[in-house]
Amino acid sequence: MAKQDNVKLPETGMATFHGSERREDRFALPFEIEVSGINSDGEVFHVAVQTRNVSQWGCGFLSPIELKKNDIVAIRVAVPEGPLAIGRPPIRFQVVRAEREGNEWAIGAWKMEPDDAWGIELEKITQPQSGGVLLRRRDGGDEADESEDE
């Protein structure tokens, strides 16, 4: 078998690889996002919610819609009103955590695409949440992870 020196994963593969083991800061940064998808009854939904925290590859938020682990949703930063507002395209996220919290669902979502979801440099506008760096293994098991909202 020939040796391949230039093996490169496609961009979607890189996102999957990055999701399997990551080290990154989370930032307690609330801003409005729009979450769209299809609920368990097969109906399309679109809700505007506030993030609880964000990182380069994920976010945590409260959802009035029940989402389940491994659901796929489209998330984008809500567009401010005004003639100079520039909308960002939605990006696919996978739900990695969904827990009932009162009348809502605490959701942790993981970005499935390498594109920039937030359009801001997180490190320049706020400090990471306490706990700093975390490591998550997504190997298919239901191991508890070290994260709260993401």
C-alpha positions in Angstrom: 0.0 0.0 0.0 1.4 3.4 -1.0 2.1 5.9 1.8 0.1 9.2 1.7 1.8 12.2 3.2 -0.8 14.8 2.4 -4.0 13.4 3.9 -6.4 16.1 4.8 -9.9 15.8 6.2 -12.7 17.8 4.4 -13.9 20.8 6.3 -16.9 19.0 7.7 -14.6 16.2 8.9 -12.4 18.8 10.7 -15.5 20.0 12.5 -16.3 16.5 13.6 -12.7 15.8 14.6 -12.6 19.1 16.6 -15.8 18.1 18.4 -14.3 14.8 19.5 -11.7 16.5 21.7 -11.4 20.2 22.2 -9.8 22.7 24.4 -11.3 26.1 24.3 -12.7 28.9 26.5 -16.3 29.6 27.0 -17.5 33.2 27.4 -20.6 34.3 29.4 -21.8 36.5 26.6 -25.6 36.9 26.2 -26.8 38.0 22.7 -29.8 37.2 20.6 -29.7 34.2 18.3 -32.3 32.7 16.0 -32.7 28.9 16.2 -34.6 27.0 13.5 -35.3 23.4 13.0 -38.0 20.7 12.9 -39.6 19.5 16.1 -40.4 16.0 17.1 -43.9 16.4 15.5 -42.3 17.3 12.1 -43.2 21.0 12.3 -40.8 23.7 11.4 -39.9 26.1 14.3 -38.1 29.4 14.5 -37.4 31.1 17.8 -35.3 34.0 19.0 -33.4 33.3 22.3 -30.5 34.6 24.3 -27.2 32.8 24.6 -26.0 31.9 28.0 -22.4 31.3 26.9 -20.6 30.9 23.7 -17.3 29.5 22.4 -15.7 29.3 19.0 -17.4 25.9 18.5 -20.5 26.0 20.5 -23.1 27.8 22.6 -25.6 27.3 25.5 -29.1 28.7 25.6 -32.6 28.2 27.0 -35.2 27.0 24.4 -39.0 27.1 24.8 -39.0 24.3 22.2 -38.1 20.8 23.4 -34.9 19.6 21.7 -33.2 16.3 22.1 -29.6 15.2 22.1 -28.3 14.8 18.5 -31.0 17.0 17.0 -29.7 19.3 14.3 -30.7 23.0 14.3 -29.7 26.1 12.4 -28.4 29.0 14.5 -27.5 32.5 13.4 -26.9 35.7 15.2 -30.1 37.8 15.2 -29.9 40.7 12.7 -30.3 44.1 14.4 -32.7 46.5 12.8 -31.6 49.3 10.5 -30.4 49.9 7.0 -26.8 49.1 7.9 -27.6 45.7 9.4 -25.8 42.8 7.8 -27.2 39.3 8.3 -25.0 36.3 8.9 -26.1 33.0 7.3 -27.4 30.3 9.6 -24.9 27.5 10.6 -25.8 23.9 11.5 -25.3 22.9 15.1 -25.9 19.5 16.8 -27.5 19.4 20.2 -25.1 17.8 22.6 -27.0 18.4 25.8 -30.7 19.0 26.5 -32.1 19.2 30.0 -35.4 20.4 31.4 -35.1 23.7 33.3 -38.4 25.0 34.5 -40.7 25.5 31.5 -37.8 25.6 29.1 -34.9 23.4 27.9 -31.2 24.1 28.7 -29.5 23.4 25.4 -25.8 22.9 24.7 -25.1 23.0 20.9 -21.9 22.1 19.0 -21.1 23.7 15.6 -20.9 21.3 12.8 -19.3 23.6 10.2 -16.0 25.4 10.3 -17.6 28.8 9.5 -17.5 31.6 12.0 -20.9 31.6 13.7 -20.6 34.8 15.8 -18.8 37.3 13.7 -16.8 38.6 16.7 -13.5 37.9 18.4 -14.7 36.6 21.7 -11.3 37.1 23.5 -11.3 40.8 22.6 -14.7 41.7 24.2 -14.9 39.6 27.4 -13.1 37.2 29.7 -13.6 33.4 29.7 -15.9 31.9 32.3 -14.2 30.5 35.4 -12.9 27.0 34.8 -11.2 28.2 31.6 -10.0 25.4 29.4 -12.1 22.2 29.2 -11.8 18.9 27.5 -14.7 17.0 26.1 -14.7 13.5 24.6 -17.6 12.7 22.2 -17.0 9.1 21.6 -20.6 8.0 21.5 -20.8 7.2 25.2 -23.1 8.9 27.7 -20.2 10.0 29.9 -20.8 13.1 31.9 -18.7 16.0 30.5 -17.2 18.9 32.3 -19.3 21.6 30.6 -22.4 23.3 31.9 -24.2 24.8 29.0 -22.4 23.6 25.9 
